[in-house]
């Protein structure tokens, strides 16, 4: 209920319950008579008494005098009630302001000088109505060492005791802070330079001194360690060959009569350090090679040189030198290296070439067409025969050859997140089905 509604309800209760006390007498200073709590002029109520024939006194009062007396009484009563209501409204507003300031926590200060006044006010009907409306803002809990302060609020019921006990057990808050310093007498905090767990327990409010500091806070040192900040990846640019000149070049796994030759961009740092293709644990090459059907089992990076003998598959790269990622290679370097790849394909003549990544196909396209590959011209999977790599014209050594057909697959690097693992498997599957069919035709 809002404070305005509380005040209105209290006013209605006071109007119904408060009645003026009946007093009779005469004011010595003003010469006015007091009847039923209202002072009126004596001359207005002077009554001419005469003896009636029967011996009884008879009273004669004119109608105008009666009306005048009633009007004066009504005005006095209205004025008295207005003053009393005004005083009560002010008192109610003060109480409500105090409620709002303490945000639902109200206590009575233990002041010996005001105890009699509080007890006397709590017996009036208006005060009882105010107490009834303000009880819901009160939080009281009886403890073994302290007693509730005397005042306008009633003692807690057993139900309130149980609720207060449950709230006290549940009110535990853990707050990690770097350092703490004590701020008041009701707060006990141990200073620490490491993160500390603070347990805050709400204490029952039983006196005015506890109303200001109603929360007991204790600091307990805990082995809480701050979570390590995520390492921010730095953007890399072109790196000259001298940057990783200390690393060895990766040996090609290639031979004659290959069904498919896989072409990577260039060796990574992990691959160059181990000497085996696609050695980084986040690289999906060996998993996709098996899930697509290109190999009958999942091979390890150390078996890269056995691919031609076991599965008629080979591996090479368009750029030989190792780098951390593609950004450390220049576009001109990648386009120039396409001629080296074509010479390898002409020498070993595999049936197909699988380009492991869109960037490799862009370099091959630019080298063949003299312009960059547009998005409208790009697609994963098998390319048209006009895009075959390593064509050998008629009359050349070894005879005419139409070149190896091209299959463009997704990159298997862990840094390539533009496609999901499921999408990568769907793109690789047509190549695996073709490799299985060609292996079956060869009787392998």
N, C-alpha and C positions, 0 to 999 in steps of 0.2 A: 504494500500500500504506500502511496506517495505521501510525503509530508503534508501536502495541502489537504488530502482527504483525511488524514489523521486529525488535523487541526479542526476541520469542519465537524467530524464525528464527536470530538471532545466538546465543542461548543453546543451541539444538540443535547449531549448528555447533561451538560451543566444547566441548560435552560429547563430541562425536565426535572432535575433533582434539586436544584438550589431554590429555596423558598426563604423569604425574609422572616426574621424572628419577630414575634409579636411583643411589642413593647408599649408600655403606657406611661405617660408622665407629661411633664411640662418643662420645656427648655427655659431656664432662668434668664439667659441673656436675650433671647429673641422673643420670649413670651409666647411661643408656639406650643401647641399640645401635640403629643406624639401618640398616634393610634395606628396599630398594626405596622409599625416601622415607618410611618409617614407623618411629617409635621405639617399641621394646617393651622390657620389663624383661628384664634379663639372666637372672634366675633362671628365667624362663619358657622360655628357650631353651637353658639349660644342658644339654648333651648328654653323657651318660656314654659315653665311648668305651672300647671294649675290643678287644683284639686277638682276631681270629678265628683259628680253627685254621689257616686258610690263610695267615695273615700279614696279612690285611686288617682294617681297623678296622670295628667293628660299632657301630651307633647304636641305642639303645633310647629311644623317646619314647612316652609314654602318650597315649591317645586324648583325655583331658581337656585335656592340655597343648596338643595340636594345635588343639582347638576354641577354647581360650582365646586362643591366638596369632592365629587367623584372625579372631576377634571384635574383638580390639584393632586389627588391621590394617584391618578393614573400617570401624570407627568413625573411625580416623584419616584414612583416605582420604575418607570422606564429609564429615568436618569440613573437610578441606583444600579439597575441591571446592566445598563450600558457600561458604567464604570467598572463593575465587577467582571464583565466579560472581557473588557479591554485588558484588565490586569491578568486574567487567566490566559488570554491569547498571547500576550507578551511572554508569559511564563512558558507556554507550550512551544513558542518559536525558539526560545532559548534552549529548551530541551532538545528540540529537533536539530538545531544547529550543532549542538554538542554531539548528537548521534552521527550527523553527516561528517563531522570532523574526525571522529574516531572510527568511521567506516564500520559500523556495526558492533563495535566493542565499547560498552558503557560500564563504568564502575562508579561507585560512590566514594568520595574521599572521606577518610576517617578524620573528621574534625569535631572535637568534643564540644565546641561552642555552638555548632549547628545541629547537634543531635536532637535537641528538644524541638527545634523549629521544624526539622524534617519529619519527626514522628507526628507532630501536630498537623502538618499539612497533609500527610498521607492518610489521615482519617476523613478528609472531606470527600464528598462524592466526586467533585471534579478531578481531584488528584487520583482517586481510584480509577477513573476512566482513562486518565493519561497513562497510569501504570499498566493498565490492561493492553493498551496499544503499543507501548514501548517494550513490553516483555520480550517480543520476538527479536529485538535488537541486542538483547542481553546474552552474554556468554558467562555462565557461572559453573564452577566445578568445585566440589567440596573435597579438600585434602585432609590428610591425617594431622598435619601440623598447623594449618590455618583455618579459621572460621570465617564464613561470609560476613562482610561488613554490614552493619545495620543500615537500612535505608528503605527505599521505596520498592525494591525488587524482592520477590519471594525466593525461598530457598529452592535449590535444584531438586527435581524429581528423580526417582531411580532411573527413569528412561534417559534423562539428561546426563546422569552420571555415566551410564554405559556409553552413550554417544561421545561424551568428552574423553572417555578412556580410549575408545577406538580411534578417535581423531589424533590423540596424543601418540598412539602406537604407529599410526600410518603416516604422520607428518614427518617424513625423513627426506631431506633434499640433499643431493650430492652436487657440489659446485666446484669444479677445478679452477684454482686461481694460482697465480705465480707466487705472490707474497701477501701476507696478511699482517695487520697491526691492530691491537685492541683499540676500540673507540668508545666504550662505555663500561661502567662498573658491572652491568648485567651481562657482559659479553666476555667470554674467556677464550682467547685465540692465541695459539702458539705460533710465533713467527717462523717462517720457513722460506728457504730459497728455492726449493723444489715444489712441483705441483702438489697441492694439499687437498684432501677431501673434507668438506665441511658438512657436518650433520646438524641440521636445524630441527629442534623439537619444540612444538608449540606448548607453552606452559599454561595451565588454567589461570584465569584472571580472578583473583579473590580480593584485591585491595587496590587503592588508588596508586600506590607505588608500583604495582605490577602492570598497571594500565599503560604506562609509558613504554616499558620494556617488557613486552609480553612474550618474547621469544628467547629461548636459551640456545646459544650457539656454541658448539665445541668443535675444535679443530683437531683432526687426527691425521698424523702423517701416514701417507699411503704410498706404496711403490708404483705410483702412476707415472708412466713415462709418456711424454708428448709423442703423438704419431709422427713418424718421419714425413717430411714434406716431399711431395712427388717431384722427382727430378724433371726439370723442364728441358725438353728437347730443343737444342739449339739448331737454328737453321744453318744449313751448310751450302756453300757455293762451289764453284769450280776449284778442284784441287789438281795441281800439276803432277806429272808422273813422279817427280822427285819426292812427293809427300809419302808415298808408300813404296819407295824403291827398295826398301829392306825386305819386303815380302816376296815370296817366290811366285812365279807364274803357274797357272793350273794347266796340267797336261790334258790334252783332248782324249776322250774315249771314242775312237773312231776306227773304222775298218771297212773292208769291202762287203758288198751284198747286204747292206743295211736296209731294213724295212722303213725305219724312220730315224732321222737325225734331229735331236733336240738342240735348239739354239737358245742360249741364255744371253742376257745383256752383257754382264762381266762378272768376275768373281767378287764376292764380298770379302770383308776382312776375315771373318771366321773361316770361310772356304779357303782363302789363301794361306791362312796359318795352319790348317789341318792338311791341306793338299788334296781334299776330296770335295766333289761338287755338291752344292746345296747342303752344307754341313750345319748351318745354323738351325737350332732346335725349333725356331718358329717358322721355318720354311716348309711349305706344304708339297714340295715337288715329289718326294718319294711316296707320300700318302696318296696323292692324286694319280701317280703313275700306276699304283696298284688298284685303287678303287675304280679307275676308268677301264681297266682290263688290259693295259699295255704290258703289265707283268703279271705272272701268276701268283706272286707273293710280294710282300712288302720288303724291299731291299734296304740295306743300310748305306749311308754315304760312302763307307769304305769299300763298297762293292761297285763303285762307279766304273772302274776299268774292266769289270767282268760283263757289263751290259752287252757288248757286241757278241760275245761268245754264248751267253745264256739266252738272250731274247732278241738278237739281231737289231739292237737299238744302240744309238751312239749319242754322244754329248759334246758340245763345243760352245763357244761364246763369240759374240760379234766383236767385242773389245776384249783384248787379252789382259790388260793391266787391272789390278784390283782397286776398288774404291769402297767408301762406306755406303754410298747410295748413288742413284742415277744423277742427282744434282751435281755431283763432283765430276761428271763427264760433260764435255762440250758437245753441242749438236753437230758441229763440223767433224769432230772426232768420230762420232757414231756413224755419220754418213760415209766418211772416208773408209771406215772399216768394213763396209758392205762388200767392197771388191775382194777383200781377203776371204770373206765367207763364201762368195760365189766361186772362188778358185778352189776352196775345199770341197764344195759340192760337185764341181766338175771332175775333180780328181777321184772321189769315192763313189759318186753317182748313187746316192740313196733313193729309194722310191718316193719318199716324202720328207719334207722338212717341217718341223713344228717350231714355230717362233713363240717362245715362252714370255709373252708380254706384249702389250699394245705398242710400247715405245720402240721395240725392235722392228715391228712391221712399219711404223712411221718412217724409220730410217731407211728401210729397204725400199719403200714406196718413193721417198724423195730421191733416192739414188737412181731408181729406174725411170721415174717420170719427170724429174727435174723440178718438182714443186711439192709443197707440203700436202699431207693427206687431210682432206676435209672430213668432217664428221658424217656427212651424207654418204661418203665413199667407204666408210669403215664398217666392218662387221666381223664378229668372231666366227671361227669354224673354217671350213674349206673355202678357198678362193678360186677364182676362175683359172683355167689353164693358161690364159695369157699372162698370168702373174707368176708362172713357174720360174724357179731359180736355177741358174747354172746351165742354161741352154748351150749346146755345142752345135755349131753349124756344120753343114755337110763338107766333107773333105778334110776336116780337122783330124788330129791324132785321136784314134779310138773310135772314129765314126760319128755320125750325127746322133744327137741326143736331145730330146724335147725338154729336158730339165726335170727337176723334182717338184711335184705339186706342193702347194703351201697350205698349211693349217695354222691358223692364228689362235692361240690359247691365252688364257689369263695368266697374269704374273702370279708366281707362287710365293713371292716374298711376304714376310710378315708385316712389312710396312704398307703393302697394297691393301687398302681397306675399302676400295670402291665397289667390290663385289663380295657377297657372303660366301662361306664355304660351300653351301648347297648350290649356289649359282655357278661356282667354279667347277663343281663336279658335273653339273649338267652340260657345261661347255666342253669339258674334257671327254665326256662319254662317247661321242661319235668317233673321236680319234681312236679310243680304246677298242671299240667294236671293229673298226677297220683293221687295226693291227692284229686282233685275234683272228679275223678272217684270213688275212694274208699269211699268218703263221700256220694256220691250218692247211692252207693251199700248198705251202712249202713242206708240209709234213713234219713240222717241228713240234 
